[in-house]
Amino acid sequence: MKVLAISGSLRRDSYNTKLLRAAEELFPPEVDFVHYQGLKEVPPYDEEDDVQPAPMSVAALRSAVREADAVLFATPEYNSSIPGSLKNALDWVSRPVATNPLRNKPVAVVGASTGAFGAVWAQAELRKVLAAIGARVVDGEVAVGHAPTRFDENGRLEDDSLQEQLEETIEALFAEAGARTLVPA
């Protein structure tokens, strides 16, 4: 199984990227967990530029999504919504509508923010966008509020309750992707 991890934050020391690393530790070693690194290179969506061949960064993004069995998104919250760079990337991936690489793809959404609510509005917005694109959005929410206090100096999630929520969300993603359970019998 191949899982693509996409952080909506461009910041090098992003809490959302740390959250994806915490999620990666929950997957068995045979899962190919790939961190997408090219969000910053995706140009603003313009239908006139949406031609074949697609811009190189767009083609790489579409290919990464297409090759994944499931996608895990981690989003910060910017002005009560998702970051523009993430929305822009999804606008590119959503074309062509009927055959886009996210159509029927299992996806999960988690989020971290420095504020108290852990990007819950951004997560809701992202789920809405992904559903509109045609992705199979799994139930589950991981809202890491006060993110600077939730990770240790090595970037590991320190909150047991949040860790459990993350495990449940990963289980749901695994199940939706048709994979075996993560929890040993």
TORMI-656111 format. One record per residue (C-alpha): residue number from 1; x negated, y, z. Coordinates in Angstrom, 3 decimals. Example, Ala and Ser with C-alpha at 12.3 -4.5 7.8 and 13.67 -1.06 7.14 Angstrom:
<recs>
+-----+----------+----------+----------+
: pos :       c1 :       c2 :       c3 :
+-----+----------+----------+----------+
:   1 :  -12.300 :   -4.500 :    7.800 :
:   2 :  -13.670 :   -1.060 :    7.140 :
+-----+----------+----------+----------+
</recs>
This chain:
<recs>
+-----+----------+----------+----------+
: pos :       c1 :       c2 :       c3 :
+-----+----------+----------+----------+
:   1 :    0.000 :    0.000 :    0.000 :
:   2 :   -1.201 :    3.502 :   -0.829 :
:   3 :   -0.070 :    6.513 :    1.225 :
:   4 :   -0.756 :   10.052 :    0.024 :
:   5 :   -1.088 :   12.631 :    2.808 :
:   6 :   -0.414 :   16.274 :    1.918 :
:   7 :   -1.035 :   19.082 :    4.392 :
:   8 :    0.833 :   22.297 :    3.661 :
:   9 :   -1.913 :   24.267 :    5.359 :
:  10 :   -4.926 :   25.473 :    3.421 :
:  11 :   -6.912 :   26.295 :    6.555 :
:  12 :  -10.027 :   24.159 :    7.051 :
:  13 :   -9.316 :   23.470 :   10.741 :
:  14 :   -5.570 :   23.047 :   10.250 :
:  15 :   -3.425 :   21.497 :   12.977 :
:  16 :   -1.314 :   19.888 :   10.264 :
:  17 :   -4.361 :   18.219 :    8.788 :
:  18 :   -5.236 :   17.011 :   12.291 :
:  19 :   -1.711 :   15.624 :   12.569 :
:  20 :   -2.222 :   13.703 :    9.318 :
:  21 :   -5.494 :   12.308 :   10.666 :
:  22 :   -3.627 :   11.169 :   13.795 :
:  23 :   -1.081 :    9.469 :   11.530 :
:  24 :   -3.838 :    7.791 :    9.526 :
:  25 :   -5.054 :    6.032 :   12.667 :
:  26 :   -1.641 :    4.340 :   12.971 :
:  27 :   -1.868 :    2.574 :    9.623 :
:  28 :   -3.453 :   -0.847 :    9.312 :
:  29 :   -6.871 :   -0.928 :    7.621 :
:  30 :   -5.492 :   -2.465 :    4.425 :
:  31 :   -3.452 :    0.701 :    3.743 :
:  32 :   -5.185 :    3.093 :    1.360 :
:  33 :   -4.561 :    6.442 :    3.107 :
:  34 :   -5.551 :    9.317 :    0.809 :
:  35 :   -5.764 :   12.959 :    1.907 :
:  36 :   -4.831 :   15.238 :   -0.992 :
:  37 :   -7.327 :   18.109 :   -1.122 :
:  38 :   -6.274 :   20.137 :   -4.171 :
:  39 :   -3.325 :   22.240 :   -2.999 :
:  40 :   -5.319 :   25.476 :   -3.221 :
:  41 :   -6.181 :   24.860 :   -6.887 :
:  42 :   -2.586 :   24.441 :   -8.134 :
:  43 :   -1.668 :   27.566 :  -10.128 :
:  44 :    1.613 :   29.424 :   -9.640 :
:  45 :    4.410 :   27.575 :  -11.437 :
:  46 :    5.319 :   29.090 :  -14.793 :
:  47 :    7.472 :   27.110 :  -17.196 :
:  48 :    5.429 :   28.472 :  -20.096 :
:  49 :    2.361 :   26.747 :  -18.607 :
:  50 :    4.234 :   23.487 :  -18.027 :
:  51 :    3.015 :   21.852 :  -21.229 :
:  52 :    1.039 :   18.774 :  -22.207 :
:  53 :   -1.652 :   18.483 :  -21.289 :
:  54 :   -0.763 :   19.983 :  -17.909 :
:  55 :   -3.305 :   22.182 :  -16.135 :
:  56 :   -5.994 :   19.897 :  -14.692 :
:  57 :   -5.088 :   20.525 :  -11.029 :
:  58 :   -1.404 :   19.871 :  -11.755 :
:  59 :   -2.170 :   16.667 :  -13.644 :
:  60 :   -4.300 :   15.499 :  -10.705 :
:  61 :   -1.499 :   16.267 :   -8.222 :
:  62 :    1.150 :   14.523 :  -10.305 :
:  63 :   -1.114 :   11.523 :  -10.752 :
:  64 :   -1.869 :   11.299 :   -7.019 :
:  65 :    1.856 :   11.342 :   -6.208 :
:  66 :    2.665 :    8.844 :   -8.963 :
:  67 :   -0.015 :    6.386 :   -7.771 :
:  68 :    1.122 :    6.507 :   -4.127 :
:  69 :    3.672 :    4.110 :   -2.697 :
:  70 :    4.706 :    6.736 :   -0.140 :
:  71 :    3.882 :   10.358 :    0.710 :
:  72 :    3.442 :   11.878 :    4.165 :
:  73 :    3.754 :   15.665 :    4.376 :
:  74 :    2.628 :   17.831 :    7.299 :
:  75 :    3.801 :   21.417 :    7.171 :
:  76 :    3.161 :   24.544 :    9.175 :
:  77 :    5.907 :   27.148 :    9.410 :
:  78 :    5.466 :   30.461 :    7.628 :
:  79 :    8.268 :   32.980 :    8.160 :
:  80 :   10.698 :   30.221 :    9.183 :
:  81 :   10.013 :   28.183 :    6.048 :
:  82 :    7.380 :   26.152 :    4.221 :
:  83 :    4.156 :   27.703 :    2.917 :
:  84 :    4.373 :   29.091 :   -0.608 :
:  85 :    1.464 :   26.954 :   -1.807 :
:  86 :    3.278 :   23.772 :   -0.787 :
:  87 :    6.570 :   24.846 :   -2.357 :
:  88 :    4.707 :   25.819 :   -5.523 :
:  89 :    3.025 :   22.394 :   -5.718 :
:  90 :    6.423 :   20.714 :   -5.311 :
:  91 :    7.845 :   22.881 :   -8.099 :
:  92 :    5.129 :   21.501 :  -10.402 :
:  93 :    5.632 :   17.906 :   -9.252 :
:  94 :    9.415 :   18.145 :   -9.688 :
:  95 :    9.127 :   18.459 :  -13.469 :
:  96 :   10.438 :   16.842 :  -15.534 :
:  97 :   13.416 :   16.472 :  -13.208 :
:  98 :   14.633 :   13.038 :  -14.325 :
:  99 :   11.234 :   11.348 :  -14.276 :
: 100 :    9.197 :   13.329 :  -11.747 :
: 101 :    6.743 :   11.279 :   -9.676 :
: 102 :    8.595 :   12.006 :   -6.415 :
: 103 :   11.919 :   10.622 :   -7.697 :
: 104 :   12.855 :    7.659 :   -5.469 :
: 105 :    9.477 :    7.883 :   -3.699 :
: 106 :    9.610 :    7.329 :    0.080 :
: 107 :    8.428 :   10.455 :    1.912 :
: 108 :    8.187 :   11.568 :    5.522 :
: 109 :    7.781 :   15.048 :    6.973 :
: 110 :    6.002 :   16.104 :   10.156 :
: 111 :    4.748 :   19.475 :   11.298 :
: 112 :    2.671 :   21.472 :   13.732 :
: 113 :    2.640 :   25.136 :   14.644 :
: 114 :    1.110 :   27.418 :   17.226 :
: 115 :    4.599 :   28.461 :   18.352 :
: 116 :    6.935 :   26.575 :   20.647 :
: 117 :    9.088 :   24.816 :   18.066 :
: 118 :    6.554 :   22.844 :   16.042 :
: 119 :    7.645 :   23.978 :   12.593 :
: 120 :   11.149 :   22.486 :   12.902 :
: 121 :   12.660 :   24.980 :   10.451 :
: 122 :    9.881 :   24.398 :    7.943 :
: 123 :   10.345 :   20.641 :    8.287 :
: 124 :   14.076 :   21.009 :    7.623 :
: 125 :   13.383 :   23.198 :    4.581 :
: 126 :   10.818 :   20.737 :    3.258 :
: 127 :   13.206 :   17.802 :    3.688 :
: 128 :   15.839 :   19.762 :    1.757 :
: 129 :   13.444 :   20.514 :   -1.103 :
: 130 :   12.217 :   16.911 :   -1.259 :
: 131 :   15.787 :   15.573 :   -1.309 :
: 132 :   16.663 :   17.982 :   -4.128 :
: 133 :   13.678 :   16.680 :   -6.089 :
: 134 :   14.997 :   13.145 :   -5.640 :
: 135 :   12.587 :   11.753 :   -3.046 :
: 136 :   13.801 :    9.250 :   -0.446 :
: 137 :   13.276 :   11.270 :    2.733 :
: 138 :   13.028 :    9.092 :    5.838 :
: 139 :   14.565 :    9.994 :    9.176 :
: 140 :   12.173 :   11.055 :   11.856 :
: 141 :   10.767 :   14.270 :   13.146 :
: 142 :    7.481 :   15.134 :   14.760 :
: 143 :    7.414 :   18.750 :   15.884 :
: 144 :    4.052 :   19.617 :   17.419 :
: 145 :    4.628 :   22.949 :   19.143 :
: 146 :    1.806 :   24.845 :   20.844 :
: 147 :   -0.532 :   22.891 :   18.578 :
: 148 :   -3.786 :   24.357 :   19.968 :
: 149 :   -3.036 :   22.567 :   23.264 :
: 150 :   -1.934 :   19.241 :   21.741 :
: 151 :   -5.197 :   18.074 :   20.173 :
: 152 :   -8.443 :   17.232 :   21.946 :
: 153 :  -11.874 :   18.503 :   20.847 :
: 154 :  -12.092 :   15.588 :   18.377 :
: 155 :   -8.751 :   16.475 :   16.781 :
: 156 :   -6.828 :   13.596 :   18.376 :
: 157 :   -3.210 :   14.046 :   19.413 :
: 158 :   -3.078 :   14.032 :   23.226 :
: 159 :    0.676 :   14.052 :   23.857 :
: 160 :    2.100 :   10.529 :   24.378 :
: 161 :    5.649 :   11.565 :   23.485 :
: 162 :    4.519 :   13.131 :   20.210 :
: 163 :    2.333 :   10.104 :   19.504 :
: 164 :    5.400 :    7.868 :   19.934 :
: 165 :    7.465 :   10.087 :   17.607 :
: 166 :    4.674 :    9.918 :   15.033 :
: 167 :    4.600 :    6.121 :   15.300 :
: 168 :    8.384 :    5.949 :   14.795 :
: 169 :    8.202 :    8.202 :   11.746 :
: 170 :    5.374 :    6.132 :   10.239 :
: 171 :    7.397 :    2.951 :   10.905 :
: 172 :   10.363 :    4.476 :    9.074 :
: 173 :    8.143 :    5.452 :    6.126 :
: 174 :    6.648 :    1.974 :    6.029 :
: 175 :   10.102 :    0.374 :    6.078 :
: 176 :   11.394 :    2.666 :    3.323 :
: 177 :    8.372 :    1.790 :    1.202 :
: 178 :    9.253 :   -1.894 :    1.644 :
: 179 :    6.084 :   -2.715 :    3.569 :
: 180 :    5.748 :   -4.919 :    6.594 :
: 181 :    6.167 :   -3.360 :   10.008 :
: 182 :    3.233 :   -1.636 :   11.697 :
: 183 :    4.056 :   -2.992 :   15.127 :
: 184 :    2.609 :   -6.458 :   15.803 :
: 185 :    5.236 :   -9.129 :   16.502 :
+-----+----------+----------+----------+
</recs>
